[in-house]
Amino acid sequence: MDPQKLKDVYHRLEALDERLTYKVRPRAGGGLSRPSVEQLEERHRHLAEFTVELKDIVHGLIVAIATRPKPKQ
């Protein structure tokens, strides 16, 4: 396992969480009104961006786990 790659992936995950998680998390209590088409499209874009970036982060995690650390010189 390469600890530096793992650390980098962790920072990417934290950045994703801070940037988009609150936008894709369901709202507590729901709501009595229906969202407009524009609101649904915006939520769909956020969810798509979150999903694609999360896939890249998971890929980076797998690579970090499978990679040997660089030897210290």
Backbone bond lengths (Angstrom), bond angles and torsions (degrees), N, CA, C in turn:
res aa  C-N    CA-C-N  psi(-1)  N-CA   C-N-CA  omega(-1)  CA-C   N-CA-C  phi
1 M - - - 1.456 - - 1.533 108.00 -
2 D 1.308 114.98 137.54 1.467 121.03 178.59 1.530 108.61 -97.46
3 P 1.338 118.07 106.68 1.461 120.00 -175.85 1.527 113.60 -63.23
4 Q 1.328 118.07 -32.54 1.463 119.67 179.90 1.528 111.15 -67.91
5 K 1.334 116.73 -42.90 1.472 119.95 177.19 1.524 110.25 -63.61
6 L 1.321 116.05 -40.24 1.465 119.93 178.47 1.528 110.58 -61.87
7 K 1.314 116.44 -42.30 1.465 121.09 178.33 1.529 110.74 -63.33
8 D 1.336 116.90 -41.90 1.468 120.80 178.56 1.529 111.64 -62.61
9 V 1.336 115.65 -42.60 1.473 120.06 178.79 1.524 110.14 -63.86
10 Y 1.313 116.57 -40.42 1.468 120.37 179.00 1.531 110.62 -61.08
11 H 1.315 117.18 -42.18 1.470 120.64 178.74 1.526 111.15 -65.06
12 R 1.328 117.10 -37.19 1.470 120.08 176.22 1.528 110.73 -64.09
13 L 1.331 116.26 -40.52 1.462 120.49 178.63 1.525 111.15 -64.55
14 E 1.321 116.70 -42.53 1.463 120.51 177.61 1.534 110.98 -62.20
15 A 1.322 116.64 -41.51 1.469 120.22 179.34 1.531 110.85 -64.29
16 L 1.319 116.83 -41.65 1.464 120.79 177.13 1.519 110.30 -61.45
17 D 1.317 116.57 -44.61 1.461 121.14 -179.89 1.523 111.05 -59.24
18 E 1.320 116.23 -47.06 1.467 119.95 -178.62 1.530 111.85 -66.70
19 R 1.327 117.09 -33.70 1.456 120.76 -174.19 1.535 113.63 -83.73
20 L 1.332 118.30 -37.81 1.466 118.11 -169.94 1.522 116.99 -127.59
21 T 1.320 119.47 -18.41 1.466 118.91 -173.63 1.526 112.21 -57.65
22 Y 1.313 117.32 -41.42 1.466 118.82 -178.30 1.532 111.53 -66.14
23 K 1.339 117.20 -22.75 1.463 120.10 179.76 1.520 112.69 -80.98
24 V 1.324 117.83 -25.31 1.464 120.03 -177.91 1.525 112.79 -103.94
25 R 1.324 117.62 -10.57 1.464 121.20 179.49 1.533 109.19 -70.78
26 P 1.341 116.93 134.87 1.467 119.09 177.09 1.526 110.67 -61.38
27 R 1.288 115.30 144.16 1.460 119.88 -179.84 1.526 110.08 -78.36
28 A 1.314 115.59 139.59 1.458 120.57 -179.84 1.523 110.01 -66.75
29 G 1.300 115.89 135.51 1.454 120.28 177.28 1.511 114.05 81.74
30 G 1.347 116.65 -2.97 1.463 119.01 179.11 1.507 111.08 68.49
31 G 1.266 116.56 -121.09 1.455 122.20 -179.94 1.506 108.74 168.74
32 L 1.287 115.98 155.19 1.459 119.07 -177.91 1.520 112.59 -91.10
33 S 1.317 117.17 -17.27 1.468 119.16 -179.57 1.522 110.23 -102.05
34 R 1.318 115.50 152.61 1.456 121.07 178.25 1.523 109.12 -87.26
35 P 1.339 117.18 140.34 1.464 119.14 178.36 1.528 110.87 -69.92
36 S 1.316 115.65 152.26 1.459 120.34 177.92 1.530 109.42 -76.04
37 V 1.312 116.46 169.59 1.458 121.69 178.23 1.529 109.82 -60.78
38 E 1.319 116.55 -40.49 1.461 120.55 179.70 1.531 111.17 -63.70
39 Q 1.324 117.10 -40.65 1.465 121.10 178.31 1.526 110.84 -65.40
40 L 1.329 116.27 -41.33 1.459 119.93 177.81 1.522 111.29 -64.41
41 E 1.329 117.12 -40.58 1.462 120.63 178.40 1.526 110.80 -63.69
42 E 1.326 116.77 -41.65 1.452 120.51 179.20 1.531 110.77 -64.31
43 R 1.324 116.60 -43.62 1.464 120.10 178.49 1.531 110.54 -63.68
44 H 1.319 116.31 -38.36 1.461 120.87 178.11 1.532 110.43 -63.09
45 R 1.331 118.10 -42.65 1.465 121.78 178.02 1.528 110.91 -62.14
46 H 1.331 116.89 -43.96 1.466 120.64 178.65 1.531 110.83 -62.23
47 L 1.315 116.34 -44.55 1.458 120.70 -179.39 1.529 110.89 -65.21
48 A 1.325 117.18 -40.59 1.461 120.28 177.95 1.526 110.62 -64.02
49 E 1.328 117.91 -44.67 1.460 121.65 178.78 1.528 110.53 -61.78
50 F 1.316 116.83 -44.35 1.455 122.18 179.19 1.527 110.39 -60.39
51 T 1.328 116.99 -46.06 1.453 121.95 -176.86 1.524 112.05 -64.05
52 V 1.320 116.97 -45.89 1.465 120.75 -178.94 1.525 110.34 -65.20
53 E 1.316 117.15 -43.74 1.457 119.63 -179.71 1.527 111.10 -67.56
54 L 1.315 117.46 -37.50 1.463 120.67 177.54 1.528 110.61 -64.27
55 K 1.321 117.50 -38.29 1.467 121.13 176.07 1.522 110.02 -60.36
56 D 1.329 117.66 -43.86 1.466 121.23 178.70 1.531 111.56 -63.68
57 I 1.314 116.72 -38.26 1.466 120.98 179.26 1.523 110.38 -66.78
58 V 1.323 117.57 -42.43 1.467 120.70 178.44 1.530 109.62 -63.43
59 H 1.326 117.07 -40.51 1.463 120.86 176.52 1.531 109.68 -59.73
60 G 1.330 117.27 -46.21 1.453 121.34 177.95 1.517 112.23 -60.94
61 L 1.320 117.11 -36.81 1.462 121.70 177.78 1.518 110.72 -63.80
62 I 1.315 116.74 -45.10 1.462 120.83 179.29 1.528 110.36 -62.41
63 V 1.326 116.84 -43.19 1.466 120.85 177.80 1.529 110.26 -62.52
64 A 1.326 117.76 -43.20 1.465 121.20 -180.00 1.526 111.27 -61.86
65 I 1.307 116.56 -39.44 1.461 120.24 -179.87 1.527 110.63 -70.46
66 A 1.324 116.94 -36.57 1.462 120.88 -176.06 1.529 113.76 -84.51
67 T 1.322 118.44 -10.82 1.454 121.94 -176.12 1.521 110.94 -95.27
68 R 1.306 114.54 138.69 1.468 119.11 175.25 1.517 108.76 -79.49
69 P 1.312 116.46 144.54 1.473 118.67 178.82 1.526 110.60 -64.60
70 K 1.328 115.50 151.30 1.448 120.70 177.12 1.530 108.65 -70.34
71 P 1.328 116.51 137.42 1.467 117.57 179.90 1.523 110.97 -66.74
72 K 1.322 115.40 143.15 1.466 120.17 179.78 1.515 108.34 -79.23
73 Q 1.319 115.39 138.77 1.462 120.04 -178.53 1.483 111.72 -111.18
